[in-house]
Structure formats: structure tokens, C-alpha cells
Amino acid sequence: MHASKEVTVALLGCGRFGQRHLEVLNRLPDVRVLVVADIDEPRAQQTAFRFGVPSFTADFREALAWPGVDVVDVCLPTFLHAQAVEGAARHGRHVFCEKPLALRAEDAQRAARACEDAGVKLQVGFCRRFDNGWLAAAEVIRSGALGRPVVWRHATGTSGAPQPWFFDRELGGGPFVDGAIHWYDFGRFLFGEVESVQAATRIMRPGRTAPDTGIVSVRFVSGDELQLMWSWGLPPGVKVDELHEVLGPEGALSMRPRQQDKISDAAVFVDHDHRKENGGHANGADPGNLGYLWLRRPGQTEAQPVVYQRNDMVEEELIAFVQAVREDRPTAVGGREAVAALQVAMAVLESGQTGRTVMFDEMTLPARSAK
Ligand SMILES: NC(=O)c1ccc[n+]([C@@H]2O[C@H](COP(=O)([O-])OP(=O)(O)OC[C@H]3O[C@@H](n4cnc5c(N)ncnc54)[C@H](O)[C@@H]3O)[C@@H](O)[C@H]2O)c1
């Protein structure tokens, strides 16, 4: 690392999320992007120009070896993640890699090991761990206000990710690998280890090789459960309602505001820590930019608002990663978590295919902790 504590970056993949990362990286103090890479060379060039990055290349391998780079930020399509991470580790670079780390748990584990063996840090893009809304929900659940165990359920139907590669089993894995992995990871973060997975999946739109629609239940050893009823199988522009809430024996928490919920100032149930801190918030979030969850308990005629400071979770996770690199501390969410979340995703695909419940004591892949 540089003596100045400046952190220098090579960013791979100038698509939708690569550009989102660049917007954030450009705002962070003492972070400098030295090179961007994209196989679409004009896109790499335009991206470098737009974000004031001095160099670009069409070959991501060249960017891995770029002189003076401390960290590699991998925003490539998912099928390239593991090889990019292993390459970065070989060059002694710390790595931030977008989720999922790979499309098979074995590949994720190999990539995590490569970082561990090279002594470089790995953080994986499980940004929900940095989302104040989800963290506020976790706080309510931990407080016991809903009772335990709980069922965290989410039903959604959309056309899903815009690029076709997301729906190919070998390139993106489909929504139950690519998107739902945020829920699997957050579920493990909140509830602990997984006990079993059950899924019924199908391909709704032709030409796809990964399931785009289905129902998933992930049960945790704690007794808590995650229930997802998801589709990325709708045609573009067709929208349906979304349901996102946590149910418990003592109450329910709505994760989405509803029109009929009126805010009564007298009844703020949780004043989330982030709100109090927010005088000089690291990401400059507007302290007036509040979000609300809604708590319903017996004997109360009105839902109680749970207030949190809305934040930019991608900015928070990148700040945390840069800090870990600068201060030589472990990253907040690394290879071990990435492998474990992918094991859940693999179990979902397997159960969806076979109709069997996958018990987690059947999953034997050992997960070593990654730095
Ligand atoms: N954390 C989140 O919530 C979140 C949200 C969106 C996307 N993502 C993840 O980010 C990753 C990228 O997603 P995206 O939406 O930006 O995809 P995208 O298709 O928009 O961008 C990918 C880019 O990589 C480039 N590329 C493809 N092959 C390449 C190669 N061999 N060498 C160099 N460049 C190559 C493409 O030209 C494209 O510009 C995915 O893994 C996705 O799952 C995460």
C-alpha cells in the first residue's frame, strides 16, 4: 500500500454496476482509480473520460497487473468473478468483488482461498449488510418485539436484470443465485446457520437456462425462516405489487411503506443509531432523509413507525472496504460468507430441480475463513 494511505484502484467492468461503483469511488477521499477495464473498448474509454480515470484497457488481465494498484474492484459479469479474484490475488492486490463470488460454491471457495493464501483482503458485495433499513429491521427482530422465531417473507414479480446473461445458468445463475443471494446472506447474518432449503422453481420465459420464477423456503437452525416468492419472468414494463414483511408470534414488521400508514411523531419505536450519528455522516446523507418501517403489535390500533436514516449502502460498503485496506483490518464480509451464501443458492437450484428438501448437514464443503 502507498505510504500516503492513498488507496489506488483498478475497476473491472464498466457496465451498470461498475459505473455505480465509480460514482462512489470518485467521492471517497484519498481513493484514486488508476485504470478501468471493459471488453467493450469504447465503453472503457468513455467511462474513463466520464470519471476522470487516466487509463483504460479492453483486457481485464492487464488491469490486474497495472503498476501502482492497491485494490481491484470486480464489477464484471458473474461468470468472470472467480477468475478475476484469483488473478488479483496472484498480483497481490486486495479485492472487492460484486456478489455472487462465483456460480458454484467450489469456485467461490477456490477464489476465497487464493486471497487467503496470497494474504490479500477480500470483500464481497453483500451491500444489504450496510443498508440502514435492513439493519433497522434486524434491530427490531433482535429486540424481541416480534417474538421468535420469525418468518421474513418477500414476494416480487419483475422482468429482472436487463441483460440476458443474468438468466443463463452458466453466466449469471438467474434470480435465485444473483438476486436472492442478498436475502440468503442477510438471513445468515441475522439468524445464523441454515438448516434446510426447499424450493419449487420454473422457467417462465423461454430461452433461459436458469429458473426465473419460484418459491423458496430457507429454514435456519434458530427456527427462523426466509420465504421468497420471486419472479423475474414478467415482460418488461409489467408491474405487480411487492410484499415485504417480517411475521412473528408477537407482531409484524412491514418493510415497505403503505399509503394508509400515517406517521405519528409521538410513536417512534426505534431511533436507529445511524440517525443519531448523522450530524456528520460519512456519506453526507441528508439527516432529513428518513426511512420508515412499520411495526404492528396486538392492542395497538395504529402501526408504529420505526425510523432510520436512509443511506447509500454501496457507498457504505466501499468505505468499509477501503478502511479495512488502509488500517489492515479484516473486511466486514469476506470469502467465508460468500461461499456460505452460494451454498444456499446451490441448494435452492438443487431443490428446485429435484423437489427434495436439501438438509444442510448434507452440504460438506468446508469453508475456511478468508482474510
Ligand atoms: N450488489 C448489488 O446489489 C448488485 C446490483 C447490480 C449488479 N451487481 C453485480 O455486479 C456485476 C455486474 O453487473 P452489471 O449489472 O454491471 O452487468 P453489466 O452487464 O451491465 O456490466 C458488465 C460489464 O462487463 C463487461 N465485460 C463483459 N465481459 C468482459 C470481459 N471478458 N472483460 C472485461 N469486461 C467485460 C461488459 O462489457 C459490461 O460493460 C454482476 O455480478 C451483478 O450480479 C450487484
The ligand as a Gaussian input file, in Angstrom:
#p B3LYP/6-31G(d) Opt

LIG

0 1
 N      -24.756000      -5.551000      -5.170000
 C      -25.816000      -5.421000      -5.937000
 O      -26.901000      -5.181000      -5.458000
 C      -25.643000      -5.550000      -7.421000
 C      -26.518000      -4.860000      -8.293000
 C      -26.311000      -4.989000      -9.679000
 C      -25.295000      -5.816000     -10.166000
 N      -24.495000      -6.489000      -9.278000
 C      -23.463000      -7.409000      -9.763000
 O      -22.483000      -6.684000     -10.484000
 C      -21.976000      -7.473000     -11.562000
 C      -22.085000      -6.672000     -12.862000
 O      -23.446000      -6.414000     -13.121000
 P      -23.894000      -5.265000     -14.149000
 O      -25.351000      -5.092000     -13.979000
 O      -22.988000      -4.099000     -14.039000
 O      -23.629000      -6.005000     -15.540000
 P      -23.386000      -5.313000     -16.970000
 O      -23.637000      -6.371000     -17.985000
 O      -24.139000      -4.020000     -17.043000
 O      -21.846000      -4.922000     -16.946000
 C      -20.816000      -5.851000     -17.143000
 C      -19.711000      -5.182000     -17.926000
 O      -18.628000      -6.108000     -18.040000
 C      -18.138000      -6.051000     -19.364000
 N      -17.483000      -7.323000     -19.705000
 C      -18.052000      -8.486000     -20.095000
 N      -17.105000      -9.421000     -20.332000
 C      -15.915000      -8.837000     -20.082000
 C      -14.557000      -9.278000     -20.149000
 N      -14.231000     -10.530000     -20.541000
 N      -13.578000      -8.410000     -19.845000
 C      -13.877000      -7.132000     -19.479000
 N      -15.140000      -6.657000     -19.408000
 C      -16.144000      -7.498000     -19.696000
 C      -19.352000      -5.757000     -20.225000
 O      -18.974000      -5.198000     -21.483000
 C      -20.132000      -4.796000     -19.343000
 O      -19.789000      -3.444000     -19.596000
 C      -22.802000      -8.768000     -11.562000
 O      -22.093000      -9.798000     -10.951000
 C      -24.030000      -8.426000     -10.743000
 O      -24.569000      -9.534000     -10.067000
 C      -24.643000      -6.347000      -7.936000

